Amino acid sequence: MPSIADSERPASLRDALEALERGEQASNTPAKQRAVKVSGVVDVICRHAFDVGLDQESLRTVVQIASVKTELDQTSVTTLIKNLYPAQRVPAGLVVTIVGALGQGKGKPTPGTQNGFVKWLITVHEIIDDSTVLSRLYGVLFGMLDSISIRTSLCHLLSLITLRKHVKPFRIEQLLELARGLGNEPALQGLLRVYKDYYPDIILGSTSASRNSFPPAPDAEWRSRITAIQERAAAEADAGFEQHNGFKVSRKGPKRGKSSAIPDVHTFHANETSVTLEGIDNVEDFVEKLDLIDPPGQMVSFLTDPLLQKYVELRDTPIISRRIQLWLESCLEDQYNASREGVVDVRYLSQILEGLLRHVQYTNSLLPTVQAFLKEYLLVWDGLQNVDTLLSLISYIPIQPFADARVTFLQPLERALGGHDLQSYEYLLGFYTLLFRQWTNQAMRQSSRSGSALEHPDQRALFDLASHFSTLSSSLVLDLPPDSPSALSITSAILTFYEQLSTSSKPQHIPIILPPTTLINLLTLSSSTTVFARITGIVANYRHAFSAHPVPIHQYYPEEVTAAFNSTMRDIHNLLWLSRGLLIDPPKCVGLHCEPELRDTLHAYLTDLDHEYGIQTAFNMTHNPLLASLALSAWLDVENEEIEKEGYGPDAITRHAGPMSQISLERLRARGGVNVDWEAYRVRLLRWLEERGLRGPEDFMFAASVPLRTKYGDQA
């Protein structure tokens, strides 16, 4: 790179950036009229970038200058782009600026500059602070594939960021048209191969591949340099928090340390022979000197310092425990009194609670002093301050009889949360999900036991907790407007709990705990496709849990429990697969508890609309109002495949308008349509739904039907 005498070189990075930025000196001034040679300015910027990287503001300045048409020579611009070493993660706004500079238009940079920018995006796409920004700009990037100068690099970038959601029919058509017009262009063929991986049945034929078809591997020297720069910046960027490896005390820095409720680790009265935590900087040093380390002055620092946490756990002497207990008792009592009187320092209390949470997450154990504080604090808590931290803390209470936990913690908690908006119920449901997970983890550590699934106190506590949750959730589902955003969020929180519950059981440790059949029925008949898919997946999970349980089942669970579950399974199976919706044949099936008179009335109404309709088919996979349009889309895929496979003329063959049924497919075959087996089509529909995120129906059918699992299970 050309250079000039130091007297002509800008003194610093800031001076160099200002020289580029000011119109009268560089970027917008013809070369002969400049007071400073551009080569010297570029040299300063590039050397600084190579040594320590460019911070986000400097990076933004260089990109903004290079992303528009300027008087800078191409060599200087190319050199700048090649040396854009970011010291931190690349801002999403910078990516938007670069994408906005691509393509044709007045004021756009040269094709060479644009190509350099695209190559730079290929290199840094993994370190953008918002990983979704390129995905959101996918349509813009794809629309510029007709730009010859950047097409190769653009194809490589698109190959790296393409997801299934980006592969649209119109884009497939455009790619195929480009490929036909341009011939065997390697990068374009590589992008087409990515598309074909997602939809091999749509993109037919073979796409040639060569070494140039795939995105080039990032330059090894460039990547090693950027890694070194970012690691150094991460260690120095935040003056408020020193990076460490878990075996070195953390430092918050002077500004943050003064305002922190929890002090830094500091060992007072140390001398030359003392071994202190501040002198430890690696695991070997810590292990070797563990028994010699003098305790620091304020043991409460263990709430936030990972090294002191390790020390306390490994050297838990009575003196250390007592020092911690005395500080916590004094501090938490002060916070309780301040909260009761309405004069609490919210920021100080937040730091204490967050420190307690970090400690309990590290140890999985809630200190008795903290439990005593929470018990009293919940009585004066407003249900708003530090809600996330407080709920996470309480979820670590030891497993105990549910009645005791309810009186001590849960009733005050529900009262505090219950007086607010509907979001408070989401917090409450999420809390019970956390609590059940923690109690499950604690119960798993107990020794195994035989006999009834609920004879051990821990098992009974889990059962009572789930029963309480079921009562609460059933009430919410019945009371809330079914299609309101709040109702959908609350329903999602309910399903999250049961997804955890349905997969948590372990024989002789964690019992199988079923939701109420009435709640399953309500969710099965929800107006949301997602809710329907999730609840069928939950029922499938329970079926797998019973299958994996030691036999005979009746030794562990009462007969009425398994009978109720089997009835629920048959009801959903009748609804979804056998076209026997709401069939009532007790005790085998109870029709989702639909009254016979209501079923008859609904059946009469449907047959009046069309004699081929009826209540028995109204909920199956092809007629269900939640799935009918999806079933038709899947049918179109199947039908088109059959047409192509058999070589039919697309315009000559009879098409099916939907909805499909066994009889309608037989009629279609007789009228000259495709020949598709009814069962095979429905299995294909199950997998079609699974590929699009609705896995529940497929899981349920293969769990509920042994013949289906035997015939098609190997293909799942």
C-alpha positions in Angstrom: 0.0 0.0 0.0 1.5 3.4 -0.9 2.6 5.6 2.0 3.8 9.1 2.6 6.0 10.8 5.1 4.9 10.9 8.7 4.5 14.6 8.6 1.7 14.2 6.0 0.1 11.3 7.8 -2.9 12.0 10.2 -1.9 11.6 13.8 -4.7 9.3 14.9 -7.6 7.1 13.8 -10.0 9.9 14.6 -8.0 12.4 12.5 -7.9 9.9 9.6 -11.6 9.3 9.7 -12.3 13.0 9.8 -10.0 13.5 6.8 -12.1 10.9 4.9 -15.4 12.3 6.1 -14.8 15.9 5.3 -15.8 16.7 1.8 -13.1 19.3 1.2 -10.2 16.9 2.1 -10.9 13.5 0.6 -13.9 11.5 -0.3 -15.8 14.2 -2.2 -12.8 16.2 -3.4 -10.9 15.5 -6.6 -7.4 14.1 -6.0 -5.5 17.2 -7.2 -7.4 19.5 -4.8 -6.8 17.5 -1.6 -4.7 18.8 1.2 -3.9 15.3 2.5 -3.0 12.3 0.4 -5.6 9.6 0.6 -3.0 6.9 0.7 -1.7 8.2 4.0 -5.2 8.4 5.5 -6.1 4.9 4.4 -2.8 3.6 5.7 -3.6 4.9 9.2 -7.1 3.5 9.3 -6.0 0.1 8.0 -3.1 -0.2 10.4 -5.3 0.6 13.3 -7.9 -1.8 12.1 -5.4 -4.6 11.7 -3.9 -4.0 15.2 -6.9 -3.5 17.4 -9.9 -3.5 15.1 -12.5 -0.8 14.5 -15.1 0.0 17.0 -18.7 0.2 15.8 -18.7 4.0 15.3 -15.4 3.9 13.3 -16.7 0.9 11.3 -19.9 2.8 10.6 -18.0 5.9 9.4 -15.9 3.9 6.9 -18.9 2.0 5.5 -20.9 5.1 5.1 -18.1 6.7 3.1 -17.5 3.7 0.9 -21.2 2.9 0.4 -21.8 6.0 -1.8 -20.3 7.3 -5.0 -17.2 9.3 -4.1 -14.0 10.7 -5.6 -11.9 8.1 -3.8 -9.9 5.8 -6.1 -11.0 2.2 -6.3 -7.7 0.9 -4.8 -8.2 2.9 -1.7 -11.8 1.8 -1.3 -11.0 -1.8 -1.9 -8.1 -1.6 0.7 -10.5 -0.1 3.3 -13.1 -2.9 2.8 -10.5 -5.6 3.0 -9.3 -4.2 6.3 -12.7 -3.8 8.0 -11.8 -5.8 11.1 -14.6 -5.2 13.6 -13.6 -5.0 17.3 -17.1 -5.9 18.4 -20.0 -7.6 16.8 -21.2 -6.0 13.6 -24.2 -3.7 14.1 -27.4 -4.7 12.2 -27.8 -1.2 11.0 -24.4 -1.4 9.3 -25.6 -4.5 7.3 -28.7 -2.5 6.2 -26.5 0.3 5.0 -24.4 -2.1 3.0 -27.4 -3.8 1.4 -28.8 -0.4 0.6 -25.7 0.4 -1.4 -26.0 -2.6 -3.7 -27.6 -2.5 -7.1 -28.0 0.1 -9.8 -28.7 3.7 -9.2 -27.3 7.2 -9.1 -25.0 7.7 -6.2 -24.3 3.9 -5.8 -20.7 2.8 -5.4 -18.8 1.1 -8.1 -19.5 -2.6 -9.0 -16.1 -3.5 -7.5 -17.0 -1.8 -4.2 -20.3 -3.5 -4.1 -18.7 -6.9 -4.7 -16.2 -6.2 -1.9 -19.1 -5.4 0.5 -20.9 -8.7 -0.3 -17.7 -10.7 0.2 -17.3 -8.9 3.5 -20.8 -9.8 4.6 -20.0 -13.5 3.7 -17.0 -13.3 6.1 -18.7 -11.6 9.0 -22.3 -13.0 8.8 -21.7 -15.1 11.9 -20.7 -12.2 14.1 -23.6 -9.8 13.4 -25.2 -8.6 16.6 -28.7 -9.3 15.2 -28.5 -12.7 13.6 -31.9 -12.2 11.8 -31.1 -9.1 9.9 -29.8 -10.9 6.8 -32.8 -13.2 6.9 -35.1 -10.2 6.9 -33.2 -8.7 4.0 -33.3 -11.9 2.0 -35.9 -10.7 -0.5 -33.8 -7.6 -1.2 -30.7 -9.6 -1.8 -32.4 -12.2 -3.9 -33.9 -9.4 -6.1 -30.4 -8.3 -7.1 -29.3 -11.6 -8.7 -29.7 -9.9 -12.1 -26.7 -7.7 -11.2 -23.8 -9.4 -13.1 -21.0 -7.8 -11.1 -22.1 -9.1 -7.7 -24.1 -12.2 -8.7 -21.4 -14.7 -7.8 -20.7 -13.3 -4.4 -24.5 -12.8 -3.8 -25.2 -16.4 -4.6 -22.6 -17.5 -2.1 -24.1 -15.2 0.6 -27.6 -16.4 -0.1 -26.4 -20.0 0.0 -25.2 -19.4 3.6 -28.3 -17.7 4.9 -31.1 -19.6 3.1 -33.6 -21.2 5.3 -36.7 -23.2 4.4 -38.9 -20.2 4.9 -37.0 -18.4 2.2 -37.6 -21.1 -0.5 -40.7 -19.8 -2.2 -42.2 -21.0 -5.5 -41.6 -17.7 -7.2 -38.0 -17.7 -6.2 -37.6 -21.3 -7.4 -39.0 -20.2 -10.8 -36.7 -17.2 -11.0 -33.7 -19.3 -10.2 -34.6 -21.9 -12.8 -35.1 -19.2 -15.4 -31.7 -17.6 -14.6 -30.1 -21.0 -14.8 -31.6 -21.7 -18.2 -30.5 -18.3 -19.5 -27.0 -18.3 -18.0 -26.1 -21.9 -18.4 -23.8 -23.7 -16.0 -22.8 -20.7 -13.8 -21.2 -22.4 -10.7 -22.4 -20.0 -8.0 -25.9 -20.0 -9.3 -25.9 -23.8 -9.5 -24.7 -23.9 -5.9 -27.6 -21.8 -4.7 -30.0 -23.9 -6.7 -28.6 -27.0 -5.0 -29.4 -25.4 -1.6 -33.0 -24.8 -2.8 -33.2 -28.4 -4.1 -32.2 -29.7 -0.7 -35.3 -28.2 0.8 -37.7 -29.2 -2.0 -36.2 -32.0 -4.1 -39.6 -32.9 -5.5 -40.1 -29.4 -7.0 -36.7 -28.8 -8.5 -36.3 -31.8 -10.8 -33.2 -33.0 -12.6 -29.6 -32.6 -11.5 -27.7 -29.5 -10.8 -24.0 -29.6 -11.6 -21.6 -29.0 -8.8 -18.0 -27.8 -8.9 -15.6 -26.3 -6.4 -16.8 -22.8 -7.4 -20.4 -23.7 -6.7 -20.0 -23.4 -2.9 -19.2 -20.3 -0.8 -15.5 -19.9 -0.4 -14.0 -20.7 3.0 -13.2 -17.5 4.9 -9.5 -16.5 4.6 -7.8 -18.3 7.4 -5.5 -15.4 8.2 -8.4 -12.9 8.2 -10.4 -15.1 10.6 -7.6 -15.7 13.0 -6.9 -12.0 13.1 -10.5 -11.1 13.7 -10.7 -13.7 16.5 -7.7 -12.3 18.2 -9.0 -8.7 17.9 -12.5 -9.6 19.3 -11.1 -11.6 22.2 -8.8 -8.7 23.2 -11.7 -6.3 22.8 -14.0 -8.5 24.9 -11.4 -8.4 27.7 -11.1 -4.6 27.7 -14.4 -3.3 26.3 -16.4 -3.1 29.5 -14.6 -1.3 32.3 -17.4 -2.3 34.6 -16.8 -6.0 34.5 -13.5 -7.9 34.2 -13.7 -11.0 32.1 -12.6 -14.2 33.8 -12.6 -17.9 33.4 -14.3 -18.8 36.7 -11.0 -19.1 38.5 -10.3 -15.4 38.9 -12.2 -12.9 41.1 -14.5 -10.6 39.2 -14.1 -6.8 39.3 -16.9 -4.4 38.7 -14.7 -1.3 38.3 -14.7 1.9 40.3 -17.9 3.4 39.0 -20.1 0.3 39.2 -18.4 -0.9 42.4 -19.4 2.2 44.4 -23.1 1.7 43.6 -23.3 -2.1 43.9 -25.1 -3.6 46.8 -22.7 -6.6 46.8 -19.0 -5.6 47.1 -16.1 -7.0 45.2 -14.0 -9.8 46.8 -11.3 -8.2 49.0 -9.0 -9.8 51.6 -8.2 -7.4 54.4 -5.0 -7.6 56.5 -3.2 -9.7 54.0 0.7 -9.8 54.1 3.4 -11.1 51.9 2.9 -14.7 53.0 -0.9 -14.6 52.7 -2.7 -16.7 50.1 -5.7 -14.8 48.9 -8.4 -15.3 46.3 -7.3 -12.2 44.5 -4.0 -14.0 43.8 -5.6 -17.0 42.1 -5.8 -16.9 38.3 -6.3 -20.5 37.1 -7.7 -23.8 38.2 -4.4 -25.4 39.0 -3.5 -22.6 41.3 -6.9 -22.7 43.0 -6.7 -26.5 43.7 -3.1 -26.4 44.9 -3.7 -23.5 47.4 -7.3 -24.2 48.4 -6.5 -25.2 52.0 -4.2 -22.1 52.4 -6.5 -19.4 51.1 -7.5 -16.7 53.7 -11.3 -16.0 53.6 -12.0 -12.5 52.2 -13.3 -9.7 54.3 -17.0 -9.7 53.2 -18.2 -13.2 52.5 -21.4 -11.9 50.9 -19.4 -11.4 47.7 -20.0 -15.1 47.1 -23.4 -14.1 45.7 -21.9 -12.8 42.5 -18.3 -14.0 42.4 -17.9 -17.5 40.8 -14.5 -18.1 42.4 -15.7 -17.3 45.9 -18.8 -19.5 45.3 -16.4 -22.4 44.5 -14.4 -21.6 47.6 -17.4 -21.5 49.9 -18.8 -24.8 48.5 -15.4 -26.6 49.0 -14.5 -24.9 52.3 -17.9 -24.7 54.0 -16.6 -24.3 57.6 -18.9 -23.3 60.5 -17.3 -19.9 60.7 -17.8 -19.1 57.0 -21.4 -20.3 57.1 -22.1 -18.2 60.2 -20.5 -15.1 58.6 -22.7 -15.5 55.5 -25.8 -16.1 57.6 -25.3 -13.0 59.8 -24.9 -10.7 56.8 -27.9 -12.1 55.0 -30.1 -12.0 58.1 -29.2 -8.4 58.7 -29.5 -7.3 55.0 -32.7 -9.1 54.3 -34.4 -8.0 57.5 -33.6 -4.4 56.5 -35.1 -4.9 53.1 -38.2 -6.5 54.5 -38.8 -3.6 56.9 -38.2 -1.1 54.2 -40.6 -2.8 51.9 -43.3 -3.0 54.6 -42.9 0.7 55.3 -42.8 1.6 51.6 -39.3 3.1 51.6 -37.3 0.3 50.0 -34.4 1.1 47.6 -35.7 -0.8 44.6 -32.3 -0.9 42.8 -30.5 -2.1 45.9 -33.1 -4.8 46.6 -32.9 -5.9 42.9 -29.2 -6.4 43.1 -29.5 -8.5 46.3 -32.3 -10.7 44.8 -30.3 -11.2 41.5 -27.3 -12.2 43.5 -29.3 -14.7 45.6 -30.7 -16.1 42.3 -27.2 -16.5 40.8 -26.2 -18.3 43.9 -29.1 -20.7 44.0 -28.7 -21.4 40.3 -25.1 -22.4 41.1 -25.9 -24.5 44.1 -29.5 -25.7 43.4 -30.1 -25.0 47.0 -32.0 -22.2 48.7 -30.4 -21.0 52.0 -32.7 -21.3 55.0 -32.2 -17.6 55.7 -33.5 -16.8 52.2 -36.5 -19.1 52.6 -37.4 -17.3 55.8 -37.1 -13.9 54.1 -39.2 -15.0 51.1 -41.9 -16.3 53.4 -42.3 -12.9 55.1 -41.6 -10.7 52.0 -44.4 -12.3 49.9 -46.9 -10.9 52.5 -45.8 -7.3 51.6 -44.8 -7.8 48.0 -46.8 -5.7 45.4 -46.6 -8.4 42.7 -44.8 -6.1 40.3 -41.2 -5.3 41.5 -38.6 -7.9 40.5 -41.3 -10.4 39.5 -39.0 -12.5 37.3 -36.2 -12.8 39.8 -38.5 -13.4 42.7 -40.5 -16.1 41.0 -37.3 -17.9 39.9 -36.0 -17.8 43.5 -39.2 -19.2 45.0 -39.2 -22.0 42.4 -36.1 -23.4 44.3 -38.0 -24.1 47.6 -37.4 -27.7 48.7 -39.9 -30.3 47.8 -42.4 -30.7 50.6 -46.0 -31.6 51.2 -48.0 -29.3 48.9 -50.3 -28.2 51.6 -47.4 -26.8 53.5 -45.9 -25.0 50.5 -49.3 -23.7 49.6 -49.8 -22.0 53.0 -46.3 -20.7 53.3 -45.5 -19.6 49.8 -48.1 -20.2 47.1 -51.2 -18.6 48.5 -49.4 -15.3 49.3 -47.8 -15.5 45.8 -51.1 -16.0 44.1 -52.7 -13.1 46.1 -49.9 -10.8 45.1 -50.1 -11.6 41.4 -53.9 -12.0 41.2 -54.7 -8.3 41.6 -53.2 -7.3 38.3 -53.8 -7.8 34.6 -53.9 -11.1 32.7 -50.2 -11.1 32.2 -49.9 -11.9 35.9 -51.5 -15.2 35.2 -48.8 -16.0 32.6 -46.2 -15.3 35.3 -48.1 -17.6 37.7 -48.4 -20.4 35.2 -44.7 -20.0 34.3 -43.8 -20.1 37.9 -45.6 -23.4 38.5 -43.8 -24.9 35.5 -40.4 -23.8 37.0 -41.5 -25.2 40.5 -42.5 -28.5 39.1 -39.2 -28.8 37.2 -37.2 -28.1 40.4 -39.3 -30.5 42.5 -38.8 -33.2 39.8 -35.1 -32.7 39.9 -35.1 -33.1 43.7 -37.3 -36.2 43.6 -35.0 -37.8 41.0 -32.2 -37.7 43.5 -34.1 -39.9 45.9 -33.6 -43.6 45.9 -36.0 -45.7 43.8 -39.2 -47.2 45.3 -41.6 -49.8 44.3 -45.3 -50.1 44.8 -48.0 -47.6 44.2 -47.0 -44.6 42.1 -48.1 -42.1 44.8 -47.1 -43.8 48.1 -43.9 -41.7 48.6 -44.3 -38.1 50.0 -42.3 -36.6 47.1 -44.5 -38.3 44.5 -47.6 -37.1 46.4 -46.2 -33.6 46.4 -45.7 -33.6 42.7 -49.2 -35.0 42.1 -50.8 -32.4 44.4 -48.9 -29.6 42.6 -50.0 -30.8 39.2 -53.6 -31.1 40.4 -53.6 -27.6 41.7 -52.2 -26.4 38.4 -55.0 -28.3 36.5 -57.7 -26.6 38.6 -56.2 -23.2 38.0 -55.7 -23.8 34.2 -59.2 -25.3 33.7 -60.7 -22.2 35.3 -58.7 -19.9 33.1 -59.5 -21.8 29.9 -63.2 -21.6 30.7 -63.2 -17.9 31.8 -61.1 -16.3 29.2 -62.4 -15.2 25.7 -61.2 -18.1 23.4 -59.6 -16.0 20.7 -58.1 -13.1 22.6 -54.3 -12.6 22.5 -54.2 -13.0 26.3 -56.1 -16.2 26.1 -53.8 -17.7 23.5 -50.7 -16.7 25.6 -52.2 -18.2 28.7 -53.1 -21.4 26.8 -49.6 -21.6 25.5 -48.3 -21.4 29.1 -50.7 -24.2 30.1 -49.5 -26.4 27.3 -45.9 -25.7 28.2 -46.5 -27.1 31.7 -48.2 -30.2 30.3 -45.5 -30.8 27.7 -43.0 -30.9 30.6 -45.3 -33.0 32.8 -46.0 -35.5 30.0 -42.2 -36.2 29.5 -41.1 -36.0 33.1 -42.2 -39.4 34.4 -39.7 -42.1 35.4 -40.8 -45.4 36.8 -40.3 -45.7 40.6 -39.3 -42.0 40.8 -41.7 -39.6 39.0 -45.3 -40.8 38.6 -47.3 -40.4 35.4 -49.7 -37.5 36.2 -52.5 -37.0 33.8 -54.3 -33.7 33.1 -58.1 -33.7 33.7 -60.0 -35.3 30.7 -62.2 -32.2 30.6 -59.2 -30.0 30.1 -57.9 -32.2 27.3 -61.3 -32.1 25.7 -61.5 -28.3 25.8 -58.0 -27.9 24.3 -58.7 -30.6 21.7 -61.7 -28.6 20.5 -59.7 -25.3 20.5 -60.0 -22.9 17.6 -56.2 -22.8 17.3 -54.3 -25.2 15.0 -51.2 -24.8 17.1 -53.1 -25.7 20.3 -54.7 -28.7 18.7 -51.2 -29.9 17.5 -49.6 -29.4 20.9 -52.4 -31.2 22.9 -52.3 -34.2 20.6 -48.6 -34.3 21.0 -49.0 -34.2 24.8 -51.4 -37.1 24.7 -48.9 -39.1 22.6 -46.2 -38.4 25.2 -48.4 -39.9 27.9 -49.0 -43.0 25.6 -45.3 -43.4 25.3 -44.9 -43.0 29.1 -47.4 -45.8 29.8 -45.7 -48.0 27.2 -42.3 -47.6 28.8 -43.7 -48.3 32.3 -43.1 -51.6 34.1 -46.1 -54.0 33.9 -48.6 -54.7 35.1 -49.7 -51.1 35.2 -52.5 -51.8 37.7 -50.0 -52.4 40.4 -48.9 -48.8 40.2 -52.0 -46.9 39.1 -55.7 -47.3 39.9 -57.8 -48.8 37.1 -59.9 -45.6 36.7 -56.8 -43.6 35.8 -55.8 -45.9 32.9 -59.4 -46.3 31.8 -60.0 -42.6 31.6 -56.8 -42.1 29.6 -57.7 -45.0 27.2 -61.1 -43.4 26.7 -59.5 -40.0 25.9 -57.1 -41.8 23.4 -60.1 -43.4 21.6 -62.1 -40.2 21.5 -59.3 -38.3 19.8 -58.5 -41.3 17.5 -62.2 -41.5 16.5 -62.3 -37.8 15.9 -59.1 -37.5 13.9 -58.8 -40.8 12.0 -61.8 -43.1 12.1 -64.5 -40.5 11.1 -66.5 -41.4 14.3 -66.4 -37.9 15.8 -68.0 -37.5 19.2 -69.0 -41.2 19.2 -70.4 -42.2 22.6 -69.9 -45.8 23.6 -69.1 -46.0 27.3 -66.8 -47.0 28.9 -64.6 -47.3 25.8 -65.3 -43.8 24.5 -67.4 -40.9 25.8 -67.3 -38.6 22.8 -65.3 -35.9 24.6 -68.2 -35.7 27.0 -70.5 -34.3 24.4 -74.2 -34.7 25.2 -76.0 -37.2 22.9 -78.7 -34.6 22.2 -76.2 -32.0 21.2 -74.4 -34.5 18.9 -77.7 -35.4 17.2 -78.6 -31.7 16.7 -75.2 -31.0 15.1 -75.5 -34.0 12.9 -78.9 -32.9 11.7 -77.7 -29.4 10.9 -74.7 -30.7 8.9 -76.7 -33.2 6.8 -79.2 -30.4 6.0 -76.3 -28.4 4.5 -75.1 -31.3 2.5 -76.2 -34.9 2.6 -72.6 -36.1 2.4 -71.6 -34.2 5.6 -72.2 -35.4 9.1 -70.9 -35.0 12.6 -68.9 -38.2 12.4 -66.6 -36.7 9.7 -66.7 -33.1 10.7 -63.5 -33.3 12.8 -61.4 -35.7 10.8 -58.1 -34.7 9.2 -59.6 -33.5 5.9 -62.8 -31.9 7.2 -61.6 -30.4 10.4 -61.9 -26.6 10.1 -58.4 -26.3 11.6 -56.8 -28.7 9.1 -58.9 -28.7 6.0 -57.0 -26.1 4.1 -53.7 -27.7 5.1 -55.0 -31.1 4.0 -55.9 -29.7 0.6 -52.5 -28.2 0.2 -50.9 -31.5 1.0 -53.3 -33.2 -1.5 -52.2 -30.9 -4.3 -48.6 -32.0 -3.6 -49.6 -35.7 -3.7 -51.8 -35.2 -6.8 -49.1 -33.3 -8.7 -46.6 -36.0 -7.9 -48.9 -38.7 -9.2 -49.6 -36.8 -12.4 -45.9 -36.4 -13.0 -45.1 -40.0 -12.0 -47.7 -41.5 -14.3 -47.1 -39.0 -17.1 -50.7 -37.7 -17.2 -51.5 -34.5 -19.0 -52.0 -31.8 -16.3 -54.9 -30.2 -18.1 -56.6 -33.4 -19.2 -56.8 -35.2 -15.9 -59.7 -34.7 -13.4 -58.7 -32.8 -10.3 -60.1 -33.2 -6.8 -61.5 -29.9 -5.3 -61.6 -31.2 -1.7 -62.3 -32.0 1.0 -61.0 -35.6 0.5 -62.6 -38.7 1.8 -62.3 -42.4 1.1 -65.5 -42.3 -1.1 -64.5 -39.2 -2.9 -61.1 -40.7 -3.8 -62.8 -43.8 -5.2 -65.1 -41.5 -7.3 -62.1 -39.5 -8.5 -60.3 -42.7 -9.6 -63.5 -43.8 -11.5 -63.8 -40.4 -13.2 -60.2 -40.5 -14.5 -58.4 -38.8 -11.7 -55.3 -40.0 -9.9 -55.3 -43.3 -8.0 -54.3 -42.5 -4.4 -54.9 -44.8 -1.4 -56.9 -43.1 1.3 -54.8 -44.3 4.2 -51.5 -43.6 2.4 -52.7 -40.1 1.7 -53.5 -39.4 5.3 -50.1 -40.7 6.5 -48.5 -38.4 3.9 -50.7 -35.6 5.4 -49.4 -36.3 8.9 -45.8 -36.0 7.7 -46.6 -33.0 5.6 -47.9 -31.3 8.8 -44.9 -32.4 10.8 -42.5 -30.9 8.2 -44.3 -27.5 8.8 -44.1 -27.6 12.6 -47.3 -29.4 13.5 -45.9 -32.6 14.8 -48.6 -33.5 17.3 -51.1 -35.3 15.0 -48.4 -37.6 13.6 -47.0 -38.4 17.0 -50.5 -39.1 18.3 -51.5 -41.4 15.4 -48.3 -43.5 15.5 -48.7 -43.8 19.3 -52.4 -44.6 19.2 -52.5 -47.1 16.3 -50.4 -50.3 16.4 -51.3 -51.3 12.8 -50.4 -47.8 11.5 -47.1 -47.9 13.4 -46.3 -51.4 12.2 -47.1 -50.6 8.6 -45.6 -47.1 8.3 -43.4 -46.7 11.4 -40.1 -47.5 9.7 -40.7 -44.7 7.2 -41.4 -42.0 9.9 
